[in-house]
Amino acid sequence: MFSHRVLRRVAGSLSVPRRSLQRRPLASAHGQNYTFKIIPALRSISTKSFDTPPAFEARTVLDGADKGVTVTSGDRFVQIEDRKNGGWTRLDSVVLRDSCTCLKCTDPASGQKNFATTDIPADISIEDIRLDEAGVGISFRNDIPRLAEGGHEMVLPWKSIETVLGQRDVERLPYPRQDAVYPKTGRTFWDTQTIESRIRKIDYAEFIKGGDAFWHTLLDLASLGLVFLKNVPHNEGAIVDITTKIANIKETFLRTDF
């Protein structure tokens, strides 16, 4: 038995845009192509507030005069005040713990985390803070048990502190699809009428074989974000064959395909 499979490009959301986009329409009708000009940009990801910070019981107050900051620990957060430009920000204990990149918490070869965010106890809190040449050292109360054995401290780098205070911009990162693919394929914003006239139904066997069918699939995914494969066998192997034809599959605890 065979069926249709839909290949769809899902656009991920970026919490912090690192580029600006300008678009110039080539036609005004619905569903027409637009050309995008990618403009490199530096963006601030400051979470700084200029309001009066809410009152709280400070556990430790550190004077980082040479860095232009005052660092204060509360029970569940670290507050950083910008003494150069004014303003302040608070960093939650869970977020801080999740961002640790010490040798206990990350694989030295791959840089991948050695723990899941869900491993962090819900009642984790700030134990102590100290100033260091590399940044702010933070130790936690109710830390992840297996990683807390023998002592554990994360260091929040000065570079990260400067970023959240808006003193340092985020460097532009490369986006291969936007830089290399879209200028050649274009992007089509479509409605029902447009997609009905443009959508392809490509045979699974022809796609696997390669050639024109394969490239038509990739081009449609890039420009439309949607393509149909027909006569796809009803087995997991077929799905793996489709995806590995396009890119590698990342193995996770959810299995190869899910």
N, C-alpha and C positions, 0 to 999 in steps of 0.2 A: 504494500500500500504506500502511496506517495502523498505528499501534501506540499503546500506553499510554506516557505519560511521568509520572514521579513527581516532584512538587514537594515538597521537604523543606526545612524550616528547620533549618540547622545551627547549633547554639549554639557560639559561639567561647569559648575559655577565656581568662580574665583572669589574668595572673600575679599581679596585686595587686588583691584585691577592694576596691572603694571604697565599698561599701554593705553594710549588714547586711540580711538578709531574715528576716521572721517570717511563718509561715504558720499559718492556722487552717483545719483541714479542715471542709468543709461536710457531708461524708458519709464514712463509714468504709469503704465498699465499694471494691474495687479499681477504678481507672479513673475515679473521680469528680473533680469540679472542686475546686480549692483556691483560696482567696483569699490573695493575697500582699499584705502591707503593706510598702511601701518606706520604710525609715527612713534618712534622710540620716546619714552618718557620716564621720568623718575617720579614716583609717587610716595607721599608720606603715608605711613600706617599708624600715625600717632593715635593713642587712645587717651590723650591728655585732656583733662578738664580744667577750666579756669574758675569754676564755682568753688565756694568754700567747702573743703572736704568735710564729710560727716564726722562728728566727734566719735572717738573710739578710745579704748584703753590701750595705750602703746606699751608693748612689752620690751622692745629694744629700739633705741634711736641712735643711728650712726651718722656722723658728720663727714660726708664725702666732699669737703670743700674743694679739693683739687680737681674733682670731677664735676663740680657745680651742682651736686645733688644732696638731698637728705633722704636717707633710707630708714623707714620705720616698719617694724613688724607688728601686726595685729595677730589675733588668734588664727584666722583663716586666710590671711592675705599679707602681702608686702606692699607698702605704699612708698612711692618714689616721688619726691618733690623736685621740680626743676628750679634751681636757684638762679640760673642764668636768665631764663626767659619767662619764668612764672609758670604756674600750672602744676598739676599732679596727676598721677595715675595709680591704680591699684591692680595688682596681679594676684589672682586667686591661687590658693595652695594646690588645688588639683591641676590647674593649667601649668603651674611651675613644675610640679612633680612629673607631669607627662612630657615636659620638654627637656628633661635631663639627658645629657649626651655623654655622661661619664662612662668609663670602661665597663662598669658593672651593668649599665643600662643599655648599652649599644654594642653591636658586634663590631669589633675593630676592622674587620675586613670589608663588610658590606655597609656599615653604618646604620643598619636596621635596628629597631628597638628590640630589646630582649624581653619585653613585657607588653601586655595589652593595656590599653587605657582602663579597661574594666577591672584590672588587677589592683588599681589604686583604691584603697579603702575610702568609703564615703566620709568617714570622720577624720581624714588626714588633716593635720594642722601644722602651723609653723612652730618649730622647736627653738631655733636660734638663727641669727644672721650675723655675718661678719663681712668686713671689706677686705678685698684681696686685689692684687695687681691685675688679675684676670677678670675680676668682676665682683659680684656679691655672692658670697658663700651662704647657702641655705640648707639647714638640716630640718628634718620633719619629725613630728610626733605621729605615731600610728602610720608609719611608712609601710611599704610593701614588705612583708616579713622576710621573704627569701633574699631580697636585695639589701635589706637593712642589717643583715648579720655582719658583724665586724665593723659596723659604722658605715654611714652613707651620707654624702653631702653633694648637692648639685651646685654648680657655679653659673650664675646668670651673667653672661658676658657684658662688659661695658658697651660693646657695640649694639647689643640688643636693647639695652637701656636707652641709649641715644636714639634708637629707632622708635621705640614706643613713646618717647618724649618729643618726637618730631625734630630732633636735632640732626638726624641722619636720614637721607632718602634711601629707598629700596632700589638696588641696582636692577636694571632691566635684564630679564632672563630671556633666552631665545625660545621662540615658539615655532618649531619647524613647519607645522601645518600652515600657519598664517604666513610665514615668510616664503615658503617654497611652493606650497600647493595652491592656495587660494588665488594668487595672482594668475595662475595658469588655467584653473578650472572655473573660477568665478563662484559666486554663491547665489542661489536662486531662492527667493522668498515666494512661497506658493500658497494658493488657495485650492479649493476642491477642483475647480475647472482646470487650473494649470496642471495639477498633479495627475489628473486623469489623462491628460494628453501627453505628459512627459514620462510617466512612470514606466519602467521596463519590467518585463517578466522574463527572467533569464533562466535557462535550463540548468539544473544542478550539475549534470554530467559535463556540459559545455564549460561551465564555470570552473570545475575541478581540472578540466583539461588544460585550461589556460587560454591564451590567445585573446581574440577580440572580446569574447564573453566575459572573461576575467577583468580586462581593463575597463569595459563598459560598467561593470559593477563598481569598481573603485572610483571611477569618475563620477558616477551618480551618487555614491555615498559622500563624496567631497562636495559636490555642487548642490544636490537636493537633500542629502541626509537620509534617503530612503530608496530601497530597491527590493524587488521580490525575487526570490529563487523558487522555481517550481520543480516538481517531481523530486523532492528531497526524500530520501529513504527515512522511514520511521525508526531510527536507532541513534543512540548517543554518539556513535562513531562519526556519523554524518555531520553532526553539529561541530565536533572537534575538527573534522576535515575542513569545514567551511572557515572556521576562525583561524586555524593555523595556516591556511592558504594566504590569509591577509597579514597576520602578525602572530607573535608568540603568545601563549596562554600563560598567565601567571598562576602558579599553584598556590592555593590558600587552604585554610581549614574547611572551606565550603566545597572542596573537591575541585577537580579540573573544570567541570561545567556544572552549573546549578540553575 
